[in-house]
Amino acid sequence: MRRIAILATAAAASLLLAGHAAASSTARMGIQDDAWLRWGPETLDDRLTTLDHLGVGTVRFTLVWSEVARKKPANARNPNDPAYDWSQFDPVLKGLHARGITPIVTLYGAPRWSNGGHAPNWLPRSGFGSFAYAASKRYPWVRLWTVWNEPNTRVFSIPVSPSLYVRRLLNPAHALLHAANRRNVVAGGVTSPRKSPSGVSPTAFMTGMRAAHARLDAYAANPYPSRKTETPFHDPCSHCTTLTMAHLPQIRSLVTRLFGARTPLWLTEYGYQTNPPDRILGVSPARQATFIGQAALRVWEQPGTTVLIHFLVQDEPSLGGWQSGLFTARGAEKPALRAFALPLAQQSRSGTRTVLWGQVRPGSGRRPYVIQRWTGSRWANIGSVKRTGTGGTFRTTVHVRAGTKVRLRATKVSYQSPMLVIS
């Protein structure tokens, strides 16, 4: 268990279910890495223990229809139909359930028999809703679902069409997931933040979904940054129209206008790649760690945004893939590892009065913590030990000058957050 040597044993974070739009102090902060969960290092039990130690309470995971139903089932709504093979996904979903980690399941990938013999990213002609029904019956503890991934891009959807997405995927899945379990919550959209050369902008796609009478309980978006100079709070491009984290209020406003103020916004993929190894798009490991705390604060401040999913756990080995993990491809810890477990961000400063926001994700209930500052020779507590709210978040005021180095120490775990420099 070398990978988690710095982490102390703790229970998974306990956060409230995302239903109707609510104060974002209850937002779910989770992670996604399908490949790592399915085929990663060590055993699945070891990997789930890593998530426990990080305080992960929510995991987004993809259930691939084309892998479950290579042959057309005779009774597609029956999860026990002989054509269904759930064996590749049972271990992860049952393992998450056993650990008390809430899955958000993404349904994706059309079998050849459903889409005219094409690749999984071609939209099916029929059958998707019945598969969703069978999946819900197979995994009755799953309550949170997303339909497809980035259908406004040709990488994941052929054709790119909001009306076909609604008609063939979203509305059938919404109806039959609710028929399978009335407590199911179904998010639609899951849009990329920008228009690709062969795709559609997220704004145009959302507008098309509304025109096609989309039925959804939440709207999902993947607000990746457009450039490495962008922060969770600021986009240096004044004329850009991408829907990134820096534009979170605009995304929330758009969801409200198109789908209603009570429709929650889920941010289902987000992360910064690091340099090394990505020398073109990556930021420094320290900056990645800082942005993890800032993104969590950004969501906490935005009412109606109830999910934030970090992507990935471990960097992909190919430079053409993603290097936004908490671990390098070889398993070395990045500063982002501790930043994910103990996010810390500066909310405001006036003179020496500085407001800090943070979260202790490992554990449950009101968790003890203390802010420390670097004196030049050692770390010293600022004030006494305090306790977080029941969801692990806190906001506290410290009196320090610009340039002071501070960190978050959770007294029941054996590590601290990365250093934050007050600006």
LINPEMO-V837031 format. One record per pair of residues at least 24 apart in sequence whose C-alpha atoms are under 7 Angstrom apart, sorted by sequence separation. I is the first residue (numbers start at 1). J is the second residue. D is the distance in Angstrom with one decimal. If there is no record, write none. Layout:
i->{I,I}
j->{J,J}
d->{D,D}
This chain:
i->{366,365,367,30,63,365,366,30,31,32,34,365,30,31,32,34,188,29,30,31,32,187,191,192,193,28,186,187,188,189,190,191,192,193,186,187,188,189,190,191,192,193,361,374,185,186,187,188,189,190,360,373,374,187,359,360,373,123,359,372,373,121,122,123,358,359,371,372,121,122,123,358,371,372,121,122,357,358,371,357,370,371,103,105,106,107,108,152,160,265,266,268,270,271,356,357,370,12,104,105,106,107,108,129,143,144,145,146,147,150,151,152,264,265,266,267,268,269,270,271,355,356,369,370,11,70,72,103,104,105,106,107,108,128,132,136,143,144,145,146,147,149,150,174,264,265,266,267,268,269,270,278,355,356,369,10,13,15,59,61,63,65,69,106,126,143,144,145,146,149,150,174,264,266,267,269,355,368,369,10,12,13,14,58,59,60,61,62,63,64,65,66,125,129,133,137,153,162,166,171,354,355,368,9,11,12,13,57,58,59,60,61,62,63,64,65,66,124,128,129,132,133,136,154,171,219,223,353,354,8,12,57,58,59,60,61,62,63,64,65,66,128,132,153,154,163,218,219,220,221,222,278,353,354,4,7,62,65,130,153,162,163,166,217,218,219,220,221,222,223,224,289,293,353,354,129,133,152,153,162,218,219,220,221,222,223,224,289,292,352,353,152,166,194,210,218,220,222,288,292,297,352,152,163,193,194,273,274,285,286,352,152,193,273,274,285,289,293,360,193,207,273,292,293,294,272,293,77,152,228,271,38,66,76,77,228,37,76,79,228,77,78,79,77,76,79,79,232,231,297,232,232,344,232,343,342,338,339,338,339,338,335,12,21,20,21,20,21,20,27,24,25,24,24,32,24,27,28,29,30,31,32,33,36,24,27,28,29,30,31,32,33,23,24,26,27,28,29,30,31,32,33,22,23,24,31,32,22,24,21,55,54,18,55,54,55,54,55,53,3,13,13,12,13,14,11,12,13,10,11,10,11,26,15,14,8,8,7,6,7,6}
j->{390,390,392,56,89,391,392,57,58,59,61,392,58,59,60,62,216,58,59,60,61,216,220,221,222,58,216,217,218,219,220,221,222,223,217,218,219,220,221,222,223,224,392,405,217,218,219,220,221,222,392,405,406,220,392,393,406,157,393,406,407,156,157,158,393,394,406,407,157,158,159,394,407,408,158,159,394,395,408,395,408,409,142,144,145,146,147,191,199,304,305,307,309,310,395,396,409,52,144,145,146,147,148,169,183,184,185,186,187,190,191,192,304,305,306,307,308,309,310,311,395,396,409,410,52,111,113,144,145,146,147,148,149,169,173,177,184,185,186,187,188,190,191,215,305,306,307,308,309,310,311,319,396,397,410,52,55,57,101,103,105,107,111,148,168,185,186,187,188,191,192,216,306,308,309,311,397,410,411,53,55,56,57,101,102,103,104,105,106,107,108,109,168,172,176,180,196,205,209,214,397,398,411,53,55,56,57,101,102,103,104,105,106,107,108,109,110,168,172,173,176,177,180,198,215,263,267,397,398,53,57,102,103,104,105,106,107,108,109,110,111,173,177,198,199,208,263,264,265,266,267,323,398,399,50,53,108,111,176,199,208,209,212,263,264,265,266,267,268,269,270,335,339,399,400,176,180,199,200,209,265,266,267,268,269,270,271,336,339,399,400,200,214,242,258,266,268,270,336,340,345,400,201,212,242,243,322,323,334,335,401,202,243,323,324,335,339,343,410,244,258,324,343,344,345,324,345,130,205,281,324,92,120,130,131,282,92,131,134,283,133,134,135,134,134,137,138,291,291,357,294,295,408,298,417,417,416,417,417,418,418,418,101,262,262,263,263,264,264,300,299,300,300,301,309,302,305,306,307,308,309,310,311,314,303,306,307,308,309,310,311,312,303,304,306,307,308,309,310,311,312,313,303,304,305,312,313,304,306,304,341,341,306,361,361,362,362,363,362,331,361,362,362,363,364,362,363,364,362,363,363,364,391,391,391,413,414,414,414,415,415}
d->{4.6,4.4,6.2,5.8,7.0,6.4,6.2,6.2,6.7,5.6,5.9,6.8,4.5,5.1,4.9,6.7,5.8,6.7,5.4,6.3,6.3,5.6,6.9,6.6,6.1,6.7,5.8,5.6,6.5,6.0,4.4,4.8,5.4,5.2,5.2,4.4,5.2,5.4,4.5,5.9,6.9,6.4,5.9,5.5,5.8,6.3,5.2,5.9,6.6,6.3,5.0,5.6,6.3,5.8,5.2,6.4,4.3,6.3,4.1,5.5,6.5,4.9,5.7,6.0,5.7,6.1,6.9,5.4,5.0,4.5,6.9,5.5,5.9,6.4,6.1,6.8,5.9,6.5,4.9,4.5,6.2,6.2,6.4,6.4,5.8,6.4,6.9,6.0,6.3,6.1,6.0,6.9,6.2,5.7,5.6,6.6,5.4,4.9,4.8,4.8,4.6,5.3,4.6,6.9,6.4,6.1,6.2,5.8,6.5,5.3,6.3,6.6,5.2,4.6,5.7,5.5,6.0,5.2,5.1,5.5,6.9,5.4,5.7,6.6,6.0,6.0,6.5,6.9,5.4,6.2,5.8,5.4,6.8,6.1,5.7,6.6,4.5,5.0,4.9,4.7,5.5,5.4,4.3,6.6,5.9,6.1,4.6,4.8,5.0,5.8,5.6,6.6,5.7,6.2,4.4,6.5,4.9,6.9,7.0,6.7,6.5,6.9,6.7,6.2,6.4,5.9,6.2,6.1,5.9,6.9,5.1,6.6,6.3,6.5,6.2,5.7,4.4,6.1,5.6,5.4,4.7,5.9,6.0,5.5,6.3,5.7,6.2,5.7,5.9,6.2,6.0,5.3,6.6,4.5,5.3,6.6,6.4,5.6,6.4,6.4,5.6,6.4,5.9,5.5,6.8,5.6,4.7,4.9,4.6,4.9,4.5,5.1,4.6,5.2,5.1,5.2,5.1,6.9,7.0,4.2,6.8,5.3,6.3,6.2,5.6,6.9,6.8,6.7,5.3,6.3,5.4,6.1,5.7,6.1,5.8,6.1,6.1,6.4,5.3,5.9,4.0,6.6,6.1,6.9,5.7,6.4,5.2,6.3,5.9,6.3,5.6,7.0,6.0,5.9,6.3,6.0,6.8,6.5,6.8,4.5,5.3,6.2,6.5,6.2,4.8,5.0,4.5,5.1,5.5,6.9,5.2,5.7,6.6,4.7,6.8,5.8,5.6,5.6,6.6,5.2,5.9,6.0,5.7,6.0,4.7,6.0,6.4,4.3,6.4,4.9,6.6,5.2,5.7,5.0,6.2,6.9,6.2,6.1,6.4,6.5,6.7,4.9,6.8,5.3,5.5,6.6,6.7,6.0,6.4,6.2,5.0,6.6,4.7,4.7,6.2,6.3,5.4,4.3,6.7,5.7,7.0,4.0,6.5,4.9,5.4,5.2,5.2,5.0,6.3,5.9,5.7,6.8,6.4,5.6,6.2,6.4,6.9,6.2,4.7,6.1,5.7,5.5,6.7,4.7,6.9,6.6,5.8,6.6,6.9,6.7,6.2,5.4,6.8,7.0,6.9,5.3,6.9,5.6,5.4,6.1,6.5,6.3,6.8,4.9,5.6,5.6,6.0,4.4,5.8,7.0,6.5,5.3,4.8,6.6,6.5,6.2,6.9,6.0,6.0,6.2,4.7,6.2,6.4,6.9,5.1,4.1,4.6,4.9,4.6,4.5,5.2,5.1,4.9,6.2,6.9,5.3,6.2,5.9,6.2,5.9,5.7,5.7,6.3,6.1,5.8,6.7,7.0,5.1,5.6,4.4,6.1,5.0,5.9,4.6,6.9,3.7,5.9,6.5,6.3,6.6,5.5,5.6,6.0,5.6,5.8,6.2,6.0,5.6,5.5,4.8,5.3,6.8,6.6,5.8,6.6,5.3,5.7,6.4,6.9,6.8,6.6}
